[in-house]
Amino acid sequence: MFRALRPVLARPSAAVRTCVLLVLLAATGIAILELVREQTGTPGFFVGLGLALLPVAPLMAAFRWLGRAAPAPWPQLLFCFGWGACTAALIAILANNFATEWIAAATADPSGADHLGSIAIAPVVEESAKAAALLLVFVFRRRHFTGPADGFVVAGFTATGFAFTENILYLGNAFVQDLADGTGVLDSVTAATFFVRIVLSPFAHPLFTVLTGLGVGAAAVSAGRSRRVGLPLLGLALAMGMHALWNGSSQFGDDGFYVMYVCVMVPMFGLLVWLAVRIRHRRLRAVAGELALYAAAGWLAPAEVPALASMPARSLARALARRSGGRAAGRAVARYEADAAALALLRNRARRGGALREADFAGRERELLHRLWQRRATAGPALARAAVMEELLPPWFDPLAPAAAAEVPQPRREERWGGRRQERREDRWQERRGPRRPEPSLRRSDPWTPATPAGPSSIRPCALPGGDGVR
């Protein structure tokens, strides 16, 4: 019996790991809530909770937008948020308090211990505790780490959860202080704390932890072992350095905070926003390029490729499916889009020589192709119609007619001047040719009906480009 149980004990199943993590999050969540309530009091806790909730939804929506090209599962993102809000926050509070008390006892200088703890101890402890969530996702959900964008999103959700709990503590303590002093609303510490932490710098903790996430995401697509180890450590070191610089801004005088905010934080925030948009665009280009190869092999219709590489077209396809087939059809299209993006990024990572074993690539590719094939009858027509309605196809292209695999159409760019759309070169060329054939857009008013899948009858892996054989 013990011999039979040995493999189970050696490697716990996914269900066991999930249960352990849920129990850990629940236990640390109860502990951190009770600890914060003891420090702020019940009235301060609820006031801080209500005010700290305000930036959570916008931050989560922003990070979710970045990852929509290949969306991560919501349970994974909620786990990261819970880890930051519960486990990482509890570790940080206990470790920071212990370190500050130890330094104060050793130096007999409580004020100096607080300053040293905020600059030298807190950044190391807090960023390490938040980075643990990224490490867990990277180890146990490796397939969802396909590049820096995934690290960006996971780090953002984790840091948003951590900032949420920290804001409850700061705002709750400020409210208790205002009650004791009897100050007015405009002159209160609560209003000042709210302005600094919620209005001016809600992105502070996400900005720090995103540096770690970028390092972990870059390591996921790196072939060399030194890079896979060094990039996450470099990102973590940068996150700790930025955090320490931010916490030490008060040491630069009365205006040190505002100088640091304007000269460092705002430019850094703008740089990361630019980087996030660039990463998103590069992801969509990779999706278009890799899915064109699958369309050439017959797994996708040519009209699906530009639709899957356009976020507005994806949203429209889901809406069309829900209108015709209900919520189930909309969910099927959403899963089809997510699987197609995951397949494209999987192939892109394998072609770039990432740390992906050959057997893992073949099995994962076969699994994704099978799931696409199951939902193609529902998702294919919706995506084709969305491509037509979003004007992603040339005027002469018929999305329902067979097309040469090599002639996969690419999205056209919209050019505007003074609020009017410029005339396209292909339109002028078509006018010189003569009357046009009926536009595919004339089918918009037709009822949408799922098509019967056509193509390979069995799931088989495709060949990677470059003459490296069938995988």
C-alpha positions as CSV (number, residue, x, y, z in Angstrom):
1,M,0.0,0.0,0.0
2,F,2.8,2.4,0.9
3,R,4.5,1.6,-2.4
4,A,1.3,2.6,-4.3
5,L,1.0,5.8,-2.3
6,R,4.6,6.8,-2.9
7,P,4.0,8.6,-6.2
8,V,1.0,10.5,-4.8
9,L,3.0,11.7,-1.8
10,A,6.0,12.5,-3.9
11,R,4.0,14.8,-6.4
12,P,0.7,16.2,-5.1
13,S,-2.0,16.5,-7.7
14,A,-3.4,19.8,-9.0
15,A,-6.5,19.4,-6.8
16,V,-4.3,19.0,-3.7
17,R,-2.1,22.0,-4.6
18,T,-5.2,24.1,-5.2
19,C,-6.7,23.1,-1.8
20,V,-3.5,23.9,0.0
21,L,-3.2,27.3,-1.6
22,L,-6.9,28.1,-0.9
23,V,-6.4,27.2,2.8
24,L,-3.3,29.3,2.9
25,L,-5.0,32.3,1.4
26,A,-8.0,31.9,3.7
27,A,-5.8,31.6,6.9
28,T,-3.6,34.5,6.0
29,G,-6.6,36.6,4.9
30,I,-8.3,36.1,8.3
31,A,-5.1,36.8,10.1
32,I,-4.3,40.0,8.2
33,L,-7.8,41.4,8.4
34,E,-7.9,40.9,12.2
35,L,-4.4,42.4,12.5
36,V,-5.4,45.5,10.6
37,R,-8.6,45.8,12.5
38,E,-6.7,45.7,15.8
39,Q,-4.4,48.5,14.7
40,T,-7.1,50.7,13.2
41,G,-10.1,49.9,15.3
42,T,-13.4,48.8,13.8
43,P,-14.6,52.3,12.5
44,G,-11.1,53.0,11.0
45,F,-11.0,49.5,9.4
46,F,-14.3,50.0,7.6
47,V,-13.5,53.6,6.5
48,G,-10.1,52.4,5.2
49,L,-11.7,49.4,3.5
50,G,-14.2,51.6,1.6
51,L,-11.6,54.1,0.5
52,A,-9.0,51.5,-0.4
53,L,-11.4,49.7,-2.8
54,L,-11.7,52.7,-5.1
55,P,-8.5,52.2,-7.2
56,V,-8.7,48.4,-7.3
57,A,-11.2,48.0,-10.2
58,P,-9.4,50.5,-12.5
59,L,-6.0,49.0,-11.8
60,M,-7.3,45.4,-12.4
61,A,-9.0,46.5,-15.6
62,A,-5.8,48.2,-16.9
63,F,-3.7,45.0,-16.3
64,R,-6.5,42.8,-17.7
65,W,-6.5,45.0,-20.9
66,L,-2.8,44.4,-21.3
67,G,-3.3,40.6,-21.2
68,R,-6.4,40.4,-23.4
69,A,-4.3,39.4,-26.4
70,A,-3.8,36.0,-24.7
71,P,-5.9,36.2,-21.5
72,A,-4.8,34.4,-18.4
73,P,-7.5,32.4,-16.5
74,W,-9.4,34.5,-13.9
75,P,-8.8,32.0,-11.1
76,Q,-5.0,32.5,-11.6
77,L,-5.3,36.3,-11.5
78,L,-7.6,36.3,-8.5
79,F,-5.1,34.0,-6.7
80,C,-2.4,36.6,-7.4
81,F,-4.5,39.4,-6.1
82,G,-5.4,37.3,-3.0
83,W,-1.7,36.4,-2.4
84,G,-0.7,40.1,-2.5
85,A,-3.6,41.2,-0.3
86,C,-3.4,38.4,2.2
87,T,-0.2,36.3,2.3
88,A,2.3,38.9,1.1
89,A,0.8,41.7,3.2
90,L,0.9,39.5,6.4
91,I,4.5,38.5,5.8
92,A,5.5,42.1,5.2
93,I,3.7,43.5,8.3
94,L,5.2,40.8,10.6
95,A,8.7,41.0,9.2
96,N,8.8,44.8,9.1
97,N,7.6,45.1,12.7
98,F,10.1,42.5,13.9
99,A,13.0,44.1,12.0
100,T,12.1,47.6,13.2
101,E,11.8,46.5,16.9
102,W,15.1,44.7,16.6
103,I,16.9,47.7,15.2
104,A,15.3,50.0,17.8
105,A,16.4,47.7,20.6
106,A,19.9,47.4,19.2
107,T,20.4,51.2,18.5
108,A,18.1,52.7,21.2
109,D,16.8,55.1,18.5
110,P,13.2,54.3,17.6
111,S,13.0,57.2,15.1
112,G,16.1,56.0,13.3
113,A,14.9,52.4,13.3
114,D,11.7,53.5,11.5
115,H,13.6,55.3,8.8
116,L,16.1,52.5,8.3
117,G,13.3,49.9,8.3
118,S,11.3,51.8,5.6
119,I,14.4,52.2,3.3
120,A,16.4,49.0,3.9
121,I,14.0,46.4,5.3
122,A,10.6,47.1,3.8
123,P,11.5,47.1,0.1
124,V,13.4,43.8,0.4
125,V,10.7,42.0,2.4
126,E,7.7,43.4,0.5
127,E,9.1,42.8,-3.0
128,S,10.3,39.3,-2.1
129,A,6.9,38.4,-0.7
130,K,5.1,39.7,-3.8
131,A,7.6,38.0,-6.1
132,A,6.7,34.6,-4.5
133,A,3.3,34.7,-6.3
134,L,5.1,35.1,-9.6
135,L,7.4,32.2,-8.7
136,L,4.4,30.0,-7.9
137,V,2.7,30.8,-11.2
138,F,5.9,30.3,-13.1
139,V,6.5,26.9,-11.6
140,F,3.0,25.4,-11.5
141,R,1.4,27.2,-14.4
142,R,4.4,27.5,-16.8
143,R,2.2,27.2,-19.9
144,H,0.6,30.5,-19.0
145,F,3.9,32.3,-19.0
146,T,4.5,33.0,-22.7
147,G,6.4,36.3,-22.4
148,P,6.9,39.6,-20.6
149,A,3.2,40.5,-20.9
150,D,2.2,37.6,-18.7
151,G,4.7,38.7,-16.1
152,F,3.4,42.2,-16.3
153,V,-0.2,41.1,-15.7
154,V,0.6,38.7,-12.9
155,A,2.8,41.2,-11.1
156,G,0.2,43.9,-11.5
157,F,-2.6,41.9,-9.9
158,T,-0.3,40.8,-7.1
159,A,0.9,44.4,-6.3
160,T,-2.7,45.7,-6.6
161,G,-3.8,43.3,-3.9
162,F,-0.8,44.3,-1.7
163,A,-1.5,48.0,-2.1
164,F,-5.2,47.4,-1.2
165,T,-4.4,46.0,2.2
166,E,-1.7,48.5,2.9
167,N,-4.1,51.4,2.0
168,I,-6.6,50.0,4.5
169,L,-4.0,50.2,7.2
170,Y,-2.8,53.7,6.4
171,L,-6.3,55.2,5.8
172,G,-7.7,53.5,8.8
173,N,-4.9,54.9,11.1
174,A,-5.4,58.3,9.6
175,F,-9.1,58.3,10.3
176,V,-8.5,57.2,13.9
177,Q,-6.0,60.1,14.3
178,D,-8.6,62.6,12.9
179,L,-11.2,61.3,15.3
180,A,-8.8,61.8,18.3
181,D,-7.8,65.3,17.1
182,G,-11.3,66.4,16.0
183,T,-10.0,67.9,12.7
184,G,-12.2,68.9,9.8
185,V,-12.6,66.9,6.6
186,L,-10.5,69.2,4.4
187,D,-7.7,69.6,6.9
188,S,-7.7,65.9,8.0
189,V,-4.9,63.4,7.8
190,T,-7.4,61.1,6.1
191,A,-7.9,63.5,3.2
192,A,-4.1,64.0,2.8
193,T,-3.4,60.3,2.9
194,F,-6.2,59.6,0.4
195,F,-4.8,62.2,-2.0
196,V,-1.3,60.9,-1.8
197,R,-2.0,57.1,-1.9
198,I,-5.2,56.9,-3.9
199,V,-5.1,59.9,-6.2
200,L,-1.4,60.6,-6.8
201,S,0.2,57.2,-6.5
202,P,-2.1,54.2,-6.8
203,F,0.3,52.7,-9.3
204,A,3.4,52.8,-7.0
205,H,3.4,49.2,-5.8
206,P,2.4,47.9,-9.2
207,L,5.2,49.9,-10.8
208,F,7.8,48.3,-8.5
209,T,6.5,44.7,-8.8
210,V,6.1,45.0,-12.6
211,L,9.9,45.2,-12.9
212,T,10.1,41.7,-11.3
213,G,7.3,40.5,-13.6
214,L,9.1,41.7,-16.7
215,G,12.2,39.8,-15.6
216,V,10.3,36.6,-14.9
217,G,8.4,36.9,-18.2
218,A,11.6,37.5,-20.2
219,A,13.1,34.5,-18.5
220,A,10.2,32.3,-19.7
221,V,11.2,32.8,-23.3
222,S,15.0,32.8,-22.9
223,A,17.0,29.8,-24.0
224,G,20.1,30.3,-21.9
225,R,20.1,29.1,-18.3
226,S,22.0,32.1,-17.1
227,R,19.3,34.4,-18.5
228,R,16.5,32.3,-17.0
229,V,18.1,32.8,-13.6
230,G,19.6,36.2,-13.9
231,L,16.7,38.1,-15.5
232,P,14.2,37.5,-12.6
233,L,16.9,38.4,-10.1
234,L,17.7,41.6,-12.0
235,G,14.0,42.5,-12.1
236,L,13.7,41.9,-8.4
237,A,16.7,44.0,-7.6
238,L,15.4,46.9,-9.7
239,A,12.0,46.6,-7.9
240,M,13.7,46.7,-4.5
241,G,15.8,49.7,-5.6
242,M,12.9,51.7,-6.9
243,H,10.9,50.9,-3.8
244,A,13.7,52.0,-1.5
245,L,14.1,55.2,-3.5
246,W,10.4,55.9,-3.2
247,N,10.3,55.3,0.6
248,G,13.4,57.4,1.1
249,S,12.0,60.5,-0.7
250,S,11.0,62.0,2.7
251,Q,14.8,62.2,3.5
252,F,15.3,64.8,0.7
253,G,13.5,67.6,2.6
254,D,9.9,68.8,2.8
255,D,9.5,68.7,-1.0
256,G,11.3,65.5,-1.5
257,F,8.1,63.5,-2.1
258,Y,7.0,65.8,-4.9
259,V,10.4,66.0,-6.4
260,M,10.7,62.2,-6.5
261,Y,7.1,62.0,-7.8
262,V,7.6,64.4,-10.7
263,C,11.2,63.5,-11.6
264,V,11.2,59.7,-11.2
265,M,7.8,58.2,-10.7
266,V,5.9,59.9,-13.4
267,P,8.5,59.3,-16.1
268,M,8.9,55.7,-15.0
269,F,5.1,55.3,-15.1
270,G,5.0,56.8,-18.6
271,L,7.8,54.5,-19.8
272,L,6.0,51.4,-18.5
273,V,2.8,52.4,-20.1
274,W,4.6,52.8,-23.4
275,L,6.2,49.5,-22.9
276,A,2.9,47.8,-22.1
277,V,1.3,49.1,-25.2
278,R,4.3,48.0,-27.3
279,I,4.2,44.5,-25.8
280,R,0.5,44.2,-26.5
281,H,1.0,45.3,-30.2
282,R,3.9,42.9,-30.6
283,R,1.8,40.1,-29.2
284,L,-1.0,40.7,-31.6
285,R,1.5,40.8,-34.5
286,A,2.9,37.4,-33.3
287,V,-0.6,36.0,-33.2
288,A,-1.3,37.1,-36.8
289,G,2.0,35.7,-38.1
290,E,1.8,32.4,-36.4
291,L,-1.9,31.8,-37.1
292,A,-1.3,32.5,-40.7
293,L,0.7,29.2,-40.8
294,Y,-2.2,27.3,-39.3
295,A,-4.5,28.9,-41.8
296,A,-2.2,27.7,-44.5
297,A,-2.5,24.2,-43.1
298,G,-6.3,24.3,-43.1
299,W,-6.8,24.6,-39.4
300,L,-8.3,28.1,-39.6
301,A,-10.2,30.0,-42.3
302,P,-8.1,32.8,-43.8
303,A,-10.7,35.4,-42.7
304,E,-10.2,34.3,-39.1
305,V,-6.6,35.4,-38.9
306,P,-7.1,39.2,-39.1
307,A,-10.1,38.9,-36.7
308,L,-8.0,37.0,-34.1
309,A,-5.3,39.7,-34.4
310,S,-7.7,42.5,-33.7
311,M,-9.2,43.1,-30.2
312,P,-12.3,45.0,-31.5
313,A,-13.0,42.2,-34.0
314,R,-12.7,39.6,-31.2
315,S,-15.2,41.5,-29.1
316,L,-17.6,41.9,-32.0
317,A,-17.4,38.2,-32.8
318,R,-18.4,37.4,-29.2
319,A,-21.3,39.8,-29.5
320,L,-22.5,38.2,-32.8
321,A,-22.3,34.7,-31.3
322,R,-24.2,35.8,-28.2
323,R,-26.9,37.4,-30.3
324,S,-27.4,34.3,-32.4
325,G,-26.6,31.4,-30.1
326,G,-26.9,32.8,-26.6
327,R,-24.3,33.0,-23.8
328,A,-23.0,29.5,-24.5
329,A,-22.1,30.5,-28.0
330,G,-20.4,33.7,-26.7
331,R,-18.4,31.7,-24.3
332,A,-17.4,29.2,-27.0
333,V,-16.1,32.0,-29.2
334,A,-14.2,33.5,-26.2
335,R,-12.5,30.2,-25.5
336,Y,-11.7,29.7,-29.2
337,E,-10.0,33.1,-29.3
338,A,-8.0,32.4,-26.1
339,D,-7.0,29.0,-27.4
340,A,-6.0,30.4,-30.8
341,A,-3.8,33.1,-29.1
342,A,-2.3,30.5,-26.8
343,L,-1.5,28.3,-29.8
344,A,0.2,31.2,-31.7
345,L,2.3,32.2,-28.7
346,L,3.2,28.6,-28.0
347,R,4.5,28.2,-31.6
348,N,6.2,31.6,-31.5
349,R,8.0,30.6,-28.3
350,A,9.1,27.3,-29.7
351,R,10.4,28.9,-32.9
352,R,12.5,31.4,-30.9
353,G,14.2,28.5,-29.1
354,G,12.6,29.1,-25.7
355,A,13.0,26.8,-22.8
356,L,10.2,24.6,-24.0
357,R,10.8,20.9,-24.3
358,E,9.9,19.2,-27.6
359,A,7.5,16.7,-26.0
360,D,5.7,19.6,-24.2
361,F,5.3,21.5,-27.4
362,A,3.8,18.6,-29.3
363,G,1.4,17.7,-26.6
364,R,0.3,21.2,-25.9
365,E,-0.1,22.0,-29.6
366,R,-2.3,18.8,-30.1
367,E,-4.4,19.8,-27.1
368,L,-5.0,23.3,-28.4
369,L,-5.8,22.2,-31.9
370,H,-8.3,19.7,-30.7
371,R,-10.1,22.4,-28.6
372,L,-10.1,24.7,-31.6
373,W,-11.5,22.0,-33.8
374,Q,-14.3,21.4,-31.4
375,R,-15.5,25.0,-31.4
376,R,-14.7,26.0,-34.9
377,A,-18.2,25.5,-36.2
378,T,-19.4,28.2,-33.8
379,A,-16.5,30.6,-33.7
380,G,-15.4,30.5,-37.3
381,P,-18.4,32.2,-38.9
382,A,-18.6,34.8,-36.1
383,L,-15.0,35.7,-36.6
384,A,-15.4,35.9,-40.4
385,R,-18.3,38.2,-40.1
386,A,-16.5,40.4,-37.5
387,A,-13.6,40.7,-39.9
388,V,-16.0,41.9,-42.6
389,M,-17.8,44.4,-40.3
390,E,-14.5,45.8,-38.9
391,E,-13.2,46.2,-42.5
392,L,-10.2,44.1,-41.9
393,L,-10.5,42.4,-45.3
394,P,-9.9,43.8,-48.8
395,P,-13.0,44.7,-50.7
396,W,-12.5,41.9,-53.2
397,F,-12.1,39.2,-50.5
398,D,-15.0,36.8,-49.9
399,P,-14.7,35.3,-46.4
400,L,-16.9,32.4,-47.2
401,A,-15.1,31.4,-50.4
402,P,-12.0,29.1,-50.5
403,A,-8.8,31.1,-50.7
404,A,-5.2,30.3,-51.3
405,A,-3.5,29.7,-48.1
406,A,-0.6,31.9,-49.0
407,E,-2.9,34.9,-49.6
408,V,-4.0,35.4,-46.0
409,P,-5.2,39.0,-45.9
410,Q,-3.7,41.4,-43.3
411,P,-5.7,44.1,-41.5
412,R,-5.8,47.5,-43.2
413,R,-4.9,50.6,-41.3
414,E,-7.5,53.3,-40.9
415,E,-6.2,56.7,-42.0
416,R,-8.1,59.8,-40.9
417,W,-7.6,63.5,-41.8
418,G,-9.9,66.2,-40.5
419,G,-12.4,63.6,-39.4
420,R,-12.8,62.1,-42.9
421,R,-11.4,58.7,-44.0
422,Q,-9.0,59.0,-46.9
423,E,-9.7,57.1,-50.1
424,R,-7.7,53.8,-50.2
425,R,-5.4,52.8,-53.0
426,E,-7.3,49.6,-53.6
427,D,-10.6,51.5,-53.9
428,R,-9.2,53.7,-56.7
429,W,-7.7,50.6,-58.3
430,Q,-11.1,48.9,-58.2
431,E,-12.8,51.9,-59.7
432,R,-10.5,51.9,-62.6
433,R,-11.2,48.2,-63.2
434,G,-14.9,48.7,-63.4
435,P,-18.0,47.6,-61.4
436,R,-17.2,45.7,-58.2
437,R,-18.4,42.3,-57.4
438,P,-21.0,42.2,-54.5
439,E,-19.4,43.2,-51.2
440,P,-19.1,40.6,-48.5
441,S,-20.6,43.3,-46.1
442,L,-24.0,42.7,-47.9
443,R,-24.2,39.5,-45.8
444,R,-24.4,41.5,-42.6
445,S,-28.2,41.4,-42.5
446,D,-28.3,37.6,-43.0
447,P,-28.9,35.4,-40.0
448,W,-25.8,34.0,-38.6
449,T,-25.7,30.2,-38.6
450,P,-22.8,28.0,-37.6
451,A,-20.9,26.3,-40.4
452,T,-19.9,22.7,-40.6
453,P,-16.2,22.2,-39.9
454,A,-14.2,21.3,-42.9
455,G,-10.6,20.3,-42.9
456,P,-8.4,17.6,-41.4
457,S,-10.4,14.8,-39.8
458,S,-7.8,14.0,-37.1
459,I,-5.7,16.1,-34.8
460,R,-2.1,16.0,-35.8
461,P,0.8,18.3,-35.0
462,C,2.1,20.8,-37.6
463,A,5.6,21.4,-38.8
464,L,7.6,24.3,-37.4
465,P,8.9,26.7,-40.1
466,G,12.5,26.6,-41.1
467,G,12.6,23.0,-42.3
468,D,12.9,21.5,-38.9
469,G,10.5,18.7,-39.5
470,V,7.1,17.7,-38.2
471,R,6.6,18.1,-34.4
